[in-house]
Amino acid sequence: MVPVLTLERLFRALCHHIWEVVEDRFPDSRHSAVGSFIFLRFFCPAIVAPETIDLDASSDSREVRRALLLITKVIQNLANNMVFGNKEPHMKVLNSFLSENIRQVTKFLSDVAVSYYGLTFIYGAEGNQVRPRSWEVAAATKAYQDDAERWQDADGDNAIL
């Protein structure tokens, strides 16, 4: 039995795929690879430009934009398991915060990419979890992309429903 591929399962399958591909060649970089995917592509863009995802946050002033950018730098360093170095000495004051919280971020990335929170993507003959095949992930991604485009522009006027 193959369960329905929900958006959450697709996202977790993509993270799992990144985790395993990186683990094969660079085992110490799997957390930062998944973290870069999640944080660089989803969280940080939403923080820097909240208006792009229809959040009503006043980010018009230069100071607010700068603060949002600094927040994303901290988040990205958490995702990459890095502290601030000599390149940004003004940010070094946050290194203790990074050190105290990196374990929680690492656990989050592991949970997203490995454990599936008890969800399994595909079952093998003996009922054990099987890694999704690349063509299955590609087909599911294409299907979700097509659906998203239809939902966003149902009337052809580029308005989000």
N, C-alpha and C positions, 0 to 999 in steps of 0.2 A: 504494500500500500504506500503510495507516494502522497503526502499531504499537500494541500494547496500552498502554493508559494506566495506568502504574504509579503508585503513591503518590508516588514521587520525581518522576516527570514531571509529575504534577498539581501538586505543590508548586512545581516550577520554572516551570510554566506560569502559576501564580498570581503568582509573583514577577515574571515577565516581563510579565505584564499590568499589574501595578502600576507597573513601571518605565516602560512605554510610555505609559500614561495620564498619569502625572505628567510624563514628558518632554515631552509635547505642550504642556503649559501652563507648567510650572515646571522647565525642564531642569536647573537646579542643585540640585534637591531629590530627584532620582530615587534616589540612594543612601540618603538618610535615610528616604524613603518605604518602600523595601524593608527597610531596617534596622529601622524601627519595626515593620513587620509581623512580621518574624522574631523580633527580640529581645523586643519587648513582648508578643507573643502566645505565644511558645514558651520561649525561654531564660530570661528574667527570672522568669516565674512559677515555673518549675521550680527556680530558685536560691533564691528567697524562701521557697517552701513545698515543699521536696523530698518531704515526706510525701504530697503530692497525686499524685505520680507513682511512688509506692511505692519511693522511695529511703530507705534506712535511715540517715538522717543525724540526728544529735542536734541539733535546732534548737529545743529546749524553752526554753533560757534567753534572757533578754532581750538579753544581750550578743551571743549567736550570731545572733539574728534581726536585730539592728542591723547586724552585720557583713555578713550576707547582703544586706540592703537596700543598704548602701553599695557592695557589689560590683555590684549591678544598676545603680546610678547610674553607675558608671564604664563599665560595658558599654553602657548606653544612650547615654552621651555619645560613646563610640566609634562607635556605630551612626549617630549624628546628626552626626558630624564637628564636635563642639563641645568646647571646654574649659570648665572651671569658671570662673565669674565672681564678681562681688562678692556675689551672692546666697548663695553657699556658700563663704566664704573659707577655711574649714577643709579644703576639698577641693582648693584650688588647688595644693597640694603634688603632686598627681597629674597636673597639666597636662603636665609633660615626658613622662610615661608615655603620655598620650593622644597627644601630638604624634608620639612615636616609633612608635606602633602604628596610627595611623589609616590609613596606606597599605595595610597588610595587611587591615584590616577592609573598606576600600573595594574592594580586589581581590576579597575573598571575596563581597561583595554583588554585584559585577559578574559574577563567575563563576556565581553562583546564578541571577541574573536574565537574563543575556544569553547566555553561551556554552553552557549546558546540558552542559558537559563532554563535548562530542562527541555528545550525544544530540540527536536532532531530534524534534520533537513531531509534526509533520505534514509530508509532502512535497508540494510543488507539482508541476505538470506537468513542469517542467524539472528536478526534483530538488532545488530550493532550499527552504529552510525557510520555512514560512508561519506567521504568528501564529495561534494558536487563536482560534476565534470564541467570543464571550461565552457563547452558549447551550451550546457544547460544554464549556466550563469549568464552567458551572452544572450541567449534567447529570452530569458526572463527579464534582463535589463532592457532589451529592445521592446518587449511587450509593455513594461512599465513606462518607458519613455513615450511610446505611441499613445498610451492611455493618458499620460500627463499632458501631452500636447492637445489631445482632443478636449480634455477637461478645461484647459486654460483658454482655448480659442474656439469654443463650440459655435459661436455666431460669426466667426471670422473677424471680430473687431479687437482682438488682442486683450480682451477684458478677462480677468480671472473671476471665475464663478464663486 
